Amino acid sequence: MTNDNPYWALVYGTLKKGERNDIQMLNAKFVREDRTAQPNFLMREYASASSPGSFSPGVLEAEPGKGSHIEGELYSFDEALLAKLDLFEGLPRGIYKRLRHVPLEGGGLADIYIRLARGNIVMPPKFVHFDDTRNSYKWVEKNAY
């Protein structure tokens, strides 16, 4: 994975193309759809703090090998957008942290935002889909609003 942008992130929720916050990725370069190489994560659905009445995914770290893969879109971008995404995802407020250099199934490494702040989990989930055959979570919200 090489291009002029030094930062790489796998986005899995409302930042994906066609989702309600995709405008945040306007200055990023879409690379491909991908997923985490290791099944070390869980995805949960939460009531959105920033968009009342909406829902947001949150990825949590699981014990190594005892979770699932996360599917998303891989983007590359510059340092200015990295700072903007860190603010958008609430890093200064302790809502998410950026997990660095997560191996991807398609090769290479990318950052992924991991939820820290717990919250009210939506049950049953409306937009978090789990594929048993792929042991993989995917957020599907397009055209939901």
N, C-alpha and C positions, 0 to 999 in steps of 0.2 A: 504494500500500500504506500504509494508515494504520490504526492502532488505538492503544490506550493503552500498548502495549509498544514500547520504543524499539529493541530488538535483533531482528535477523532472521538465521536460519541455514538453509541447505539441508543437511539431514542425509541421508546416503546409505547408511549401513551398519547397524550393530547398534543405533543409536538410533531407527530407524524403527519405526512401529507394528507390533507383533507380533514384533519381534526381541528378542533376549535382554537388551538394555540399554535398552529403551524406557521403563522406569520413570524414567530420568533426565529424560525429557521430560514428566513428569506435570504440571508446573506451566507448561508452554508451551502456546500456542494453535496447533493445526494450522491452516494456512492453505490449502494445496493441494499437489498433486503438481506438480513442476516440474523443469526441468533447466537447466544452465548455457547461456547464450546463445552462447558461443564455444567452439569445439572445442580447448581449451587444456590438457586434462588426460589423464592415464592412470590407470586403476584396477588395482591389483594386490592379490593375496590373500596374507596373511601368517599364520603361526602366531600365535595370540593370546598376548601376554605376560601378560595379566590373567586369562585363562580357559584354563588348560592343556587341551589336547585340542580346543580350539575354533579358529576362524579369524576373522580380522578383515580388512576392506578397508582399503586405504590409497590415497588419491588423491595423485598426484604431479603437479607442474606440468610441462607439455611446452612446447616452443617454440610461440609463438603460431601458431595455425592448423594445427599439425602433430600435434595430439592428437585427443581426442574429447570429447563432451559427457558430463556426469555427471548421471544421473537421481536424484532423491531427493524428500524431503518438505520443504516450507517451513514453518517455525515462527517465531512471534514470542514474545518473552519479555522479562523484566525483567533488571536488572543483577545481581541476586542469582543468578539461574539462569545468566547468562553466566559469572560467577566459578566456579560449580560445574562447568559444562561445560569451562571451561579446565583445571580441575584433573583432571576425569575423562579428558580427552583427552591429558593429560600435557604441557601446555605448559611448566610449570616444569621438567620433566625433559628437554625438548628432543625429545620424540617427535613432536609435531605443532606446527604454527603455525596461527593463524587468519588466513586470507586475507580481507581486508576488502573489502566492496562489490563482489562479483562480480555482473555482469549476468546476469539470468535471462531465459529465453525467454518466460516469461509476463509479463514486465515487472517492473521494480523491481530492487533490489539486495539481496544477502544475503551473509553471511559463510559461509565453508566451511573446514573443518579439513583442512589439507594435511599429509601425512606427511613428516617430516624424517628420522627414524631409519629407516635401511634395515633389513633383516632377512632372514629366510629366506622367500623368495617360494615359495608353494605352486604347484607345477606338476604336472599341469594344474590349473587352478583349479576348485574345486568350486562356489563360489557367485557368482563374478564372471562375469556374462554380458555379452557384447558383441553388439549389434544392428547388423549391417552396414548395414541399410537406413536407420537413424537415426544412424549413426556415434556410438553412445551406449553407455556402460557403465551397468550396473545391478547392484546387490547383491541377491541373492535367497537368503535363508537361512530364511525362515519355516518353522516346523514341522520344522526340521532336527534338533532335539534332543529 
